[in-house]
Structures are given as C-alpha cells and as structure tokens.
Amino acid sequence: MKRFIKAIAIILGLVSITACQPKAANPLKSYDYSQMKLIQFEPIEQGSPIAIIETDYGTIKIVLYPEEAPNTVENFIYLAEKGFYDNKSIFGIDKEAYFITGSTDAPSGEQQWETKTGELIENEYSVNLWPFRGAVMSFNENQGFFGDSRFFIINQVELTEAEKETLEMNVDEEGNEIVPQYLLDKFIEGKGIFGFSGQYTIFGQTYDGFDVIEKILSLEVVDPEENLKPKEDVKIKSIRISEYGKDS
C-alpha cells in the first residue's frame, strides 16, 4: 500500500504523490506563515455554509470554506443542489487514508466527472487549510493542478518513527524553519496526512460523523494494492446544503 507521507521533500516541491503526472509548483514554499490560522480547529461561526452528506452508513456533516476556496465551493454547492451527488457510489477506499466519490461510472469503466462550467477547476490553496483528519478535498487526475466534481474525505495515518524524525528535520540549509514546527507537530501527533499538503484543494472540514468515516474506511476492497473499489456498493444518498446553526 502506498505511503502518503513525503515529508520535507513535499515542502520543497521535489516530489509528487503520482509520479507519472507533471509536477506543479508546491505552494508550501510561497505561503506567508505569519498570517496562518488553523481554522479547521476553530469554532464554526453561526451561519457558515455546511453540507449534510447522507451515506449508506450514516450522516457526515462538513463546514465549507468559500473564503478560502471560492470556485471549488461554488461548484460543490451547485452540484449538490442540482442533485448530482445523489446515489453516487463511493468508488475508492484506502483504509489508511481516504474514501473518494463524486463521479458517474462510464460504460468503459472510467469515472465521468462534472463541473458547473464544464471545465476543470484550478486548484485553490490556502495557508489556513491543511489535510487534517476529516478534511474534504477535491480530486482530478491532474493532481497538483485541477479538481472537478470528485472529492475525498481523509482520515489520519500513523507515522513511523523514521517519518516522524523526517518531519522534525524542518530546517533549510541556513538552519531556518521551513514551515512552523507547531503545524508539523499536529501531523506528528497523527492528526492527518501531511503528504497531501499542497497537492489538492481543501474546501471543507468534517465536524460530525467521524464514526461514519471510520465505518466506510473499514469496508473490504477488491484489491488493496491494485483496485480500491469496495466489494460492497456503498453510496452517497444525498448532499444537502444548509447553514451552521440551522442543521448543526
């Protein structure tokens, strides 16, 4: 099974999760960390847009971040309100990392995505959003560049001691911190998947339904190494857009 931790190499933009794809410039090098707010750990403001995701295994509630990823959130809300996500299968599960949904199976077996405009959505990066447990991230094969209707919700990966040590080597050639150590410490503590940083648009965060995520991630797949499709057909029944405080 793939490991999704590329540690300091990810920070420097030296590697990509999908090696066969052209590499995009990793935004981690250009962030102004002095302005960073880890908003996924902050209380949700009343009236914030949320999505209520009904699955075969229960309800997941996520808060959306239109200020941080306006185009991706607009597209997600548009597709949810038109019913695009209704009865969509979860077509990929990595027990260590995520489940993915948001497309229609084509006769050829390929995944057919959709967007509001019909065009791919350029990735939107924010220093305030990170791939912590429960983060909702857009997906497209052009990893590092674009997203579409597909999205995945991530879990957390327990790091090996060697990986923890690598993340603690958080200095450049001049001895300066590459990213704030308190940020990396959250990943060292096992609160997410650092290797996804700067690779995909993060546009939402789970605040309720972590038990449902765990149930879905526990499902058996066809082949953990070659085919992550679950043996059981598990679906997103519907996604309803609301406001925090009304349906929270």
C-alpha positions as CSV (number, residue, x, y, z in Angstrom):
1,M,0.0,0.0,0.0
2,K,1.2,3.5,-0.8
3,R,2.5,5.7,1.9
4,F,1.2,9.3,1.6
5,I,4.0,10.9,3.6
6,K,6.7,12.5,1.6
7,A,7.8,14.8,4.4
8,I,10.3,17.6,3.7
9,A,10.5,16.6,0.1
10,I,6.9,17.7,-0.3
11,I,7.6,21.0,1.3
12,L,10.4,21.6,-1.2
13,G,8.2,20.6,-4.1
14,L,10.6,17.9,-5.1
15,V,8.2,15.0,-5.4
16,S,4.6,14.3,-6.4
17,I,2.2,11.7,-5.0
18,T,1.5,10.5,-8.5
19,A,4.9,10.2,-10.1
20,C,3.6,9.8,-13.7
21,Q,1.9,13.3,-13.6
22,P,3.8,16.5,-14.4
23,K,4.7,18.3,-11.2
24,A,3.1,21.6,-10.2
25,A,4.8,24.2,-8.1
26,N,4.1,23.3,-4.5
27,P,2.5,26.3,-2.7
28,L,4.1,25.5,0.6
29,K,7.2,27.3,-0.4
30,S,5.4,30.6,-1.1
31,Y,2.9,30.7,1.9
32,D,3.1,33.6,4.4
33,Y,3.1,31.5,7.5
34,S,3.0,34.6,9.7
35,Q,-0.7,35.0,8.6
36,M,-1.6,31.3,9.1
37,K,-4.7,30.5,11.1
38,L,-5.6,26.8,11.5
39,I,-9.3,27.4,11.0
40,Q,-10.2,23.7,11.0
41,F,-9.6,23.7,14.7
42,E,-11.5,26.9,15.4
43,P,-15.2,27.1,16.4
44,I,-17.6,27.2,13.5
45,E,-19.3,30.5,13.1
46,Q,-23.1,30.6,13.1
47,G,-24.4,30.9,9.5
48,S,-21.4,29.3,7.9
49,P,-22.3,27.1,4.9
50,I,-22.4,23.4,5.6
51,A,-23.1,20.3,3.7
52,I,-25.0,17.3,5.2
53,I,-23.9,14.2,3.5
54,E,-26.2,11.2,3.8
55,T,-24.5,7.8,3.2
56,D,-25.5,4.2,3.5
57,Y,-23.6,4.1,6.8
58,G,-24.9,7.4,8.3
59,T,-24.6,11.1,8.2
60,I,-21.4,13.2,7.8
61,K,-21.6,17.0,8.3
62,I,-18.9,19.3,6.9
63,V,-18.3,23.0,7.0
64,L,-17.4,24.7,3.8
65,Y,-14.8,27.4,3.3
66,P,-15.9,29.7,0.4
67,E,-13.4,32.4,1.5
68,E,-10.5,30.0,1.1
69,A,-11.6,28.1,-2.0
70,P,-14.4,30.1,-3.6
71,N,-14.5,28.4,-7.0
72,T,-14.4,24.8,-5.6
73,V,-17.1,25.6,-3.0
74,E,-19.3,27.2,-5.6
75,N,-19.0,24.2,-7.8
76,F,-19.7,21.8,-5.0
77,I,-22.8,23.7,-3.8
78,Y,-24.1,23.9,-7.4
79,L,-23.7,20.2,-8.0
80,A,-25.2,19.3,-4.6
81,E,-28.2,21.5,-5.1
82,K,-28.9,20.0,-8.5
83,G,-28.8,16.5,-7.1
84,F,-25.6,15.4,-8.9
85,Y,-24.2,13.6,-5.9
86,D,-27.4,11.7,-5.2
87,N,-26.9,7.9,-5.2
88,K,-23.3,8.3,-6.3
89,S,-21.1,5.3,-5.4
90,I,-18.0,5.6,-3.2
91,F,-15.6,4.2,-5.8
92,G,-12.4,4.1,-3.9
93,I,-11.3,3.4,-0.3
94,D,-7.8,3.4,1.1
95,K,-8.2,2.1,4.6
96,E,-5.2,4.2,5.8
97,A,-6.2,7.4,4.1
98,Y,-9.5,8.2,2.5
99,F,-12.6,7.4,0.6
100,I,-13.5,9.1,-2.7
101,T,-16.8,9.7,-4.6
102,G,-18.4,12.2,-6.9
103,S,-18.5,10.8,-10.4
104,T,-20.6,8.6,-12.7
105,D,-19.4,5.2,-13.9
106,A,-19.0,5.2,-17.7
107,P,-19.5,2.1,-19.7
108,S,-15.8,2.0,-20.3
109,G,-15.2,1.8,-16.5
110,E,-13.8,5.3,-16.4
111,Q,-15.1,7.9,-14.0
112,Q,-17.1,10.7,-15.6
113,W,-16.8,14.0,-13.7
114,E,-18.8,17.2,-14.0
115,T,-18.4,20.9,-13.1
116,K,-20.7,23.9,-13.2
117,T,-18.9,25.3,-16.2
118,G,-17.8,22.1,-17.9
119,E,-14.2,23.0,-17.3
120,L,-11.7,21.7,-14.7
121,I,-11.3,23.9,-11.6
122,E,-7.8,25.2,-11.0
123,N,-6.6,24.2,-7.5
124,E,-7.1,26.8,-4.8
125,Y,-4.6,26.7,-2.0
126,S,-4.8,28.4,1.4
127,V,-2.2,28.6,4.2
128,N,-5.2,28.3,6.6
129,L,-6.3,24.8,5.4
130,W,-4.4,21.6,5.8
131,P,-5.0,17.9,5.3
132,F,-6.1,17.1,8.8
133,R,-8.4,14.2,9.7
134,G,-11.8,14.9,8.2
135,A,-10.6,17.4,5.6
136,V,-12.7,17.4,2.4
137,M,-10.5,17.7,-0.8
138,S,-11.3,18.0,-4.5
139,F,-9.8,15.5,-6.9
140,N,-8.7,15.1,-10.5
141,E,-6.1,13.0,-12.2
142,N,-4.2,16.2,-12.9
143,Q,-3.0,16.2,-9.3
144,G,-1.4,19.4,-8.3
145,F,-3.3,21.4,-10.9
146,F,-7.1,20.9,-11.1
147,G,-10.2,19.5,-9.4
148,D,-13.7,18.5,-10.6
149,S,-16.9,17.0,-9.1
150,R,-14.9,14.3,-7.3
151,F,-13.9,14.7,-3.7
152,F,-12.4,12.7,-1.0
153,I,-12.6,12.8,2.8
154,I,-9.4,11.9,4.5
155,N,-8.6,10.0,7.7
156,Q,-5.2,10.0,9.5
157,V,-2.1,8.0,9.0
158,E,0.1,6.9,11.9
159,L,3.6,7.8,11.2
160,T,6.6,5.5,11.6
161,E,9.4,6.7,13.9
162,A,11.5,7.4,10.8
163,E,8.8,9.6,9.3
164,K,8.4,11.5,12.5
165,E,12.1,12.1,12.6
166,T,12.0,13.3,9.0
167,L,9.2,15.8,9.8
168,E,11.3,17.1,12.7
169,M,14.2,17.9,10.4
170,N,12.3,21.0,9.5
171,V,15.2,23.3,8.6
172,D,16.7,24.7,5.4
173,E,20.4,24.9,4.6
174,E,20.7,28.1,6.7
175,G,19.0,26.5,9.7
176,N,15.7,28.3,9.4
177,E,12.3,26.5,9.9
178,I,10.8,25.6,6.5
179,V,7.2,25.6,7.9
180,P,6.1,26.4,11.5
181,Q,7.0,23.4,13.7
182,Y,3.7,23.6,15.6
183,L,2.0,22.8,12.3
184,L,4.1,19.8,11.7
185,D,3.6,18.7,15.3
186,K,-0.1,18.1,14.6
187,F,0.8,15.6,11.9
188,I,3.5,14.0,14.0
189,E,0.7,13.6,16.6
190,G,-1.3,11.7,14.0
191,K,-3.9,14.3,13.1
192,G,-3.9,14.0,9.4
193,I,-1.9,13.1,6.3
194,F,0.9,15.6,5.7
195,G,1.8,14.2,2.3
196,F,-1.4,15.6,0.8
197,S,-0.2,19.2,1.6
198,G,-0.2,21.5,-1.4
199,Q,-1.5,18.7,-3.7
200,Y,-5.2,19.2,-3.7
201,T,-7.8,21.9,-2.9
202,I,-9.1,21.6,0.6
203,F,-12.6,23.1,0.7
204,G,-14.3,21.7,3.7
205,Q,-13.9,20.0,7.1
206,T,-15.8,17.3,8.8
207,Y,-17.2,18.3,12.2
208,D,-19.7,15.5,12.8
209,G,-19.8,11.9,11.6
210,F,-16.2,10.7,12.1
211,D,-17.7,7.4,13.2
212,V,-19.3,7.1,9.7
213,I,-16.0,7.8,8.0
214,E,-14.4,5.0,10.1
215,K,-17.2,2.6,9.1
216,I,-16.7,3.3,5.4
217,L,-13.0,3.0,5.6
218,S,-13.3,-0.4,7.3
219,L,-15.0,-1.9,4.2
220,E,-13.2,-4.5,2.2
221,V,-12.0,-3.6,-1.2
222,V,-11.4,-5.6,-4.4
223,D,-7.6,-5.5,-4.1
224,P,-5.8,-3.2,-1.6
225,E,-2.8,-2.9,-4.0
226,E,-4.5,-2.7,-7.4
227,N,-8.2,-2.0,-7.1
228,L,-9.5,0.2,-4.3
229,K,-13.2,-0.3,-5.3
230,P,-15.2,-1.5,-2.3
231,K,-16.6,-5.0,-2.7
232,E,-19.9,-3.7,-1.3
233,D,-21.7,-1.0,-3.3
234,V,-21.9,1.9,-0.8
235,K,-23.4,5.2,-1.9
236,I,-23.8,8.8,-1.1
237,K,-27.6,9.0,-0.8
238,S,-27.7,12.8,-1.0
239,I,-25.9,16.0,-0.1
240,R,-27.9,18.9,1.3
241,I,-26.6,22.4,1.7
242,S,-27.5,24.4,4.8
243,E,-26.1,26.8,7.4
244,Y,-24.4,26.0,10.6
245,G,-26.9,26.7,13.4
246,K,-29.9,25.5,11.4
247,D,-28.9,21.9,10.9
248,S,-25.8,21.6,13.1
